Amino acid sequence: ETGVTQTPRHLVMGMTNKKSLKCEQHLGHNAMYWYKQSAKKPLELMFVYNFKEQTENNSVPSRFSPECPNSSHLFLHLHTLQPEDSALYLCASSQDTGGSGRGTGELFFGEGSRLTVL
Amino acid sequence: GQQVMQIPQYQHVQEGEDFTTYCNSSTTLSNIQWYKQRPGGHPVFLIQLVKSGEVKKQKRLTFQFGEAKKNSSLHITATQTTDVGTYFCAAEAGNNRKLIWGLGTSLAVNP
């Protein structure tokens, strides 16, 4: 139990489907993140929300659309994905994104959503 | 862009042997974190190092941050099968609070 819950754990979708990944954190954190983990690549930061405001969009294609209705919930809406988008999508949270020389601090990850695009 | 080089990429050891993974950067780092990801699992935070030359220990794990704050290492003494997984470093540099991740070192332990 990490305090960060992701659903679904596994998802298979066609390139024309629309689906959403959900993340919920029970840690009282103010920052939430979406990461993409692919084989033989470093963890790729996709989006960052701090106090519900998007503070980072790491040049992510528009077929990925994040939504953060409150500090505890984060969604990743998916549509017209490509097979190369197949990966493990990890949600994470932290107290906040840091400031005044203080780093981001510890990230708490969810168990991930394994996405396969056919 | 900024990169953190992590070596080795893979390491096989016999149970009881020691293991070390290294992270190197060409730029000065503000801090560095270490995470462990078990096979099929998610990254779990191990530690954060902030000070130049800092050394921290957690049971059989020893973490070091270089004097120049450009490199770090994780050393495991007398590995056990429970140490199996991929160890990642993630660092922040300057005022950029974006974590830069290494590729990870995958550790296999033969019983």
HADDOCK unambig.tbl for C-alpha pairs under 7 A between the chains (distance, minus, plus):
assign (segid A and resid 40 and name CA) (segid B and resid 103 and name CA) 6.92 0.50 0.50
assign (segid A and resid 41 and name CA) (segid B and resid 103 and name CA) 6.05 0.50 0.50
assign (segid A and resid 42 and name CA) (segid B and resid 101 and name CA) 5.71 0.50 0.50
assign (segid A and resid 42 and name CA) (segid B and resid 102 and name CA) 5.78 0.50 0.50
assign (segid A and resid 42 and name CA) (segid B and resid 103 and name CA) 4.61 0.50 0.50
assign (segid A and resid 43 and name CA) (segid B and resid 101 and name CA) 6.08 0.50 0.50
assign (segid A and resid 101 and name CA) (segid B and resid 95 and name CA) 6.99 0.50 0.50
assign (segid A and resid 103 and name CA) (segid B and resid 97 and name CA) 6.05 0.50 0.50
assign (segid A and resid 104 and name CA) (segid B and resid 97 and name CA) 6.17 0.50 0.50
assign (segid A and resid 106 and name CA) (segid B and resid 45 and name CA) 6.44 0.50 0.50
assign (segid A and resid 107 and name CA) (segid B and resid 45 and name CA) 6.74 0.50 0.50
assign (segid A and resid 108 and name CA) (segid B and resid 44 and name CA) 6.98 0.50 0.50
assign (segid A and resid 109 and name CA) (segid B and resid 42 and name CA) 6.49 0.50 0.50
assign (segid A and resid 109 and name CA) (segid B and resid 43 and name CA) 6.34 0.50 0.50
assign (segid A and resid 109 and name CA) (segid B and resid 44 and name CA) 6.91 0.50 0.50
assign (segid A and resid 110 and name CA) (segid B and resid 42 and name CA) 6.74 0.50 0.50
assign (segid A and resid 111 and name CA) (segid B and resid 41 and name CA) 6.29 0.50 0.50
assign (segid A and resid 111 and name CA) (segid B and resid 42 and name CA) 5.21 0.50 0.50
assign (segid A and resid 112 and name CA) (segid B and resid 42 and name CA) 6.76 0.50 0.50
